[in-house]
Structures are given as C-alpha cells and as structure tokens.
Amino acid sequence: MRPPARFVAVALLLGAGCATTNAAGQAPEPTGPRITSVEIRGNQTVSSGLIEGRIGTRASNRFLFFGSNRYVDRGVIDADVGRIRDIYEKAGFWAATVSAEVIAEKDDEARVRFHVEEGRPTIVRSLLVDGMEQLPDAVRARTLDSAPLVAGARYTALEYDALKDQILMRLRGQSYATARVSGRAEVSPEEGSADLVIEVEPGPSYRFGELEVEGNLLVPSRKIEKAAKVVLQPGDPYDPETLSEAEQEVFALGAFSSSVAVGGVPDPETARIPARLVVSEADAMRIRAGAGVGIEQGFQQVRGLLDFTHLSIFGGLQRLNLRNDIAYRFLFAEHASGFAGRSIAELTQPDLIGPRTDLALRFGYERQLTQSYTSQSLVARIGTPIRVRRWLYITPSYSLERFFNVQVFDQEQLARTEARTLTPLVDCPDGCTFSYLEQRLVADRRNSPLEPTSGWYASLDLQEGGGPLGGSFDWIRIAPEARWYAPIFPNLIFATRLELGYLQPLSTPEGCTQSPDDSFSQSFRCSPIVIRFFGGGSNAFRGLGAGRLAPQEAVEVKNGNGKTTTIFIPLGGNSSVLATAELRWFFAENLTSAFFVDAANVAAGSLEAFDLSALQYAAGVGIRYRSPIGPARLDVGYRFLRRPLVVVNDVHRFETNFFDWFAVFLAIGEAF
C-alpha cells in the first residue's frame, strides 16, 4: 500500500531536522593554531586589562576537563584591531594606529600580539555653546559650572556627551522644561585638535500650575495637597527635583503604599506645567508578628513580638501603634534568667497645634533584664513633633517615668551565690521617679534608611532631668551623632560614623550606695544607671557584645559543682565615644562584604571617655545578604590592641583566653 503523500512529506521534514541537528551539534574544526597568549604592546594611557576585556581574541585556558581551547581566527583579529582603535578614539587619541601579528610557536601553537602607537592626544581647540545668550547670567553660570569638558582639555566622547547631558538637565532644573541640546564635533587627527559646537534651544521658562491629586479614597485631598505644598506651590519655577521632593513629603504621611508626582503637558501660552500626584493608599490596619533566637556574649534569649498599627484610626491620619515585645533571657550561663519585655501604646494626632506640628502621646510598661541591672518601669510621655521637612524634624517632649526594683544585679536571681551584698549603684528598690525634658533633632539625607550608599545623617539628643520638674535625680545628658556615606566606585561604598555621649549629674541624691572603689564612686557622682551609656554590640562597638563596653564589677558565684566562678557585670558610664570607618563592597547582586575599624570607650566620668589614649579598637570583616526585610549581616570583630577593660573592685582581667578578644554578630540591617 502506498503511503499518503502528506505522511511522506512529514517524514522527510523530520529526517531533515534530525540531520540538521546532528550536524549542528558537532564542534567546528579548528581553523588555525591554538592561542597560548594575547599581548598588548605600546599602550601607555589605556591599560592592557581594559583592552583585553573588550576584544574577542582570548588565550586558551584549558586544564584537564576545565576551560577551553581558543584558536587563531583572522576575522576576529581584524575586528579587534578596529575595536582597539575605537577604544583609543573614545579616550581622545584619534591619531592612534593599531596592528596585529600572529607569532608561530611549536606544536601548532601561536601568540597573538597587538601593537599600539598612541600618537598625540586630541585637544579641544575651541568649544562654543550657542543659544544661551538671552538667558540670565545666573542661569548660564549654574548651567556651565564645573563643566566636565573645557577648551584645552583632551577630547573624549564620554566627557563631550556628559557636558551635553549636564546642560540639558540643569536647564530643565531651572524651569526650562522643554530645553533641547544637540552638538557636533570636528576632529582633525593629524593636527591633534577638535572643534566642538553645542547648540542649545532653551525654550520658555515654565512655572508650576495647579496641583491635582488622584488615587485617594479615604485620605482627604486637602491633607495630601498640604503635605506636597510644603515644597511645591503653584507659581513656583518648574523643577523635576521639586516633584520628587513633593512625592516624598506625601509618602512620609505614612498612609500610602506609593506616591508618584509627575508634570503634565507644558502650556506655552500660560508658561505653566500642571503637577499631578498619584497615590495608592496602604491598608489602614497592619499587624506584625515575629519570633527569633539571639546569642550574645554573656546572654542568650528567645524573643517574640506583636505589633498593631492603625494609620487613620479616627479618619484624619491619626496613627495608633501598639508594640509588644517579650523575651526570655539567660544571663551568665545558668546563674540568672527571666523575662524582659515592653508594651507601649502611642497615639499621634497630625497638625493639632499648627501646620506640621503634631501631638504625640505615649504610655508604656517595661521590664529590663540586662547584664548590668534589672528594673521595671512605667512611662508617660507627651511630645510635639515638628516636621520641618520630610528629612528634617524636631521632637520636644516631656517624660515622667516611675522605676521600681532597680538593681545592678538581682541577688535572688543568682542561683547558689554566696550570701553577700552586691553593689547596686543608685539602687532604688522602693521606687524612684524620673522627670525630664527631651529635645531630639534629626536630619536624614541618606538615599536609603535600610542600605544607604550615599548622603548623610545627623542627630542631636538633649535631656534635662529633675530641677524644677521634680523627680529623684537631676542631670543633663547630651548625645550627638553624625554619619556619612560616599561611593568611591559604583560597587564600593565608604561609610563612617561618630557618636558622643555626655552625662552630667547635677546633685548627689540621698541613698546612693557607694561602690567598693571610692574613686570610682566619685567619678560616677551617683548617676542613675538606667540612663548611663553602655557600648558594644552588633550596631555599636563590634569588639564586644551588647553592653559589655563599660567599667565592670567582678562578682563571685558558685556553679552547680560547687566551684566558684567570677562573672563581670558592666556598670555603664557617664561618657562615651564611638567612631567607625567601613568599606562596603557590593561584589554580587545580593551579596556585600564589609571591612571595618571601630574605636570606642565608655568611662565613669563625664569627660573620661574622650581620652584618646584609652580607646578600645576593633577591626573586622563581615558579609551581608540582601533579604526582603533588609541586609542579613554576619560580622566578626577582633580587638587587636588587647586592652583590658576596667574592673573597679577586682584585679582579675575580664579576658582570660585568646577567643575573648573576638566577637561574632548575626543581625538584620546595616550597623549604621
């Protein structure tokens, strides 16, 4: 039986496809000798590594079953001659000549050598910017300030394009929204010169028109407009940067998942450009829950948290936040353990006192169980946050805190401890009251709060306690901080930080228990331990665990086997200093390495920590993985000078073996 013609055609097509596949699957036969090396000769301005990375001719790298053999291909070599010439033209050497030769070696192998004659560089003989004559002098000066290319400089295409981009962007940033820029370059390689002409069509100067709001359902438009008009008023000169600032001011209200500000179609007749704000409202209610395990030097903990937030509980952007955080901690191995946690309720009413001046109320309970002290407290706080700008705000407040059962270390929680009285500096088991004013100023110009790569951050925290406000203690506390981030290369960031702390007690309250060292008590002047400074930890001095950088008190306890062990309790200090320098290298899409040096000290006296000769130093390395909730960070620090910590009542050294000088931290988020 004869097969149908359609079946025969399909079979022939399948057979042809198989034949083609088999032929294509075979490796092509080598057409020339194997390349053993590629050399670049005569290049002085452009590095060999840059040239080799942009050409197609490569040396063989075959080893055992790895790598591959590369063979001489005349077509590729000729194309590479042109590529190298293009590289030199872009670098400003238009008279450069390039040639190539293949040097035969034994056993059908060869070297490929490229010869470069750079010649003299091409210099910008003249540079004319035409079309800006009618603009105001100030506009022309700002547009051309710090130009990347000027007459007399070497001509490169990259800097020429950068100059045109600078003119265009700066004109648009000065209200000339429809500006256009073009240019031409006449290059004479033989003369080594270039004549450049940049033609500018600035167009009319525009101003912002009316502001329109879209996308809001529950948040009134007037509140959105009010936030945007802090930086963007109808009639202001048009500037794309102002649009960006306006959308960030609106986003800072906290009620939106996104905020986008765009300019509309320019109207030449009115010289106005309408502004449009498109928002997307976030869920009004948010619930956050989590749990984790923490391991630090001296303590371990199991922790859980539950937060509830309502972004507009009464319909006018009033924010209610309920925070609950509880942990079970194990201190000093088996010698102490217990619960620590806090429960806080915060209510913020925006614009209650005046434009951008809010009212914030806070109530809370906290139980602290640290390596330094235990305490319980109730707090009530009233504040008036002033939002000068999205990135600049001031928060004056008054706080009233009631502490009870404050002890440097709870004797009853020390299992099998010898019956002796510990030294609870400023112990108030019957209760003590803190009444104080606080002012906090923050300026945050970082490009990202979670993983900053540029910008700066500064803050100043002031406290004035007691005096006419009453309370158990009188004090002044000052804590300034500054951070700076600068990109050295696109994937290399330099970050630095400086923190200072100054606490000055203003009186010696009755009932202040003296320490075993009288001179140490005089240095403390009986400051309350709950407001002293403590150093160390993953976000502070990375040579010691959290709270461990401070004067120590030695305490002897008995283990389960009857042996006596000395534990060291940090007592805090009235002064502190922390300085950090860090290099962050983004070597992969989701991986970053860090190299850091920390210098810090915490001392009893109000000025003692600022003695540079007593600083503790730590150097270390770390790695970060970019996760959806922020960088997951692992840091290892080493105190290379091996300076012992101060122990106020004992001659024992805090560190006894080599590993005591190391500290390891696992955390979420950058250190600063």
Disulfide bonds with the S-S distance in Angstrom:
Cys428-Cys432 2.18
Cys512-Cys526 1.91
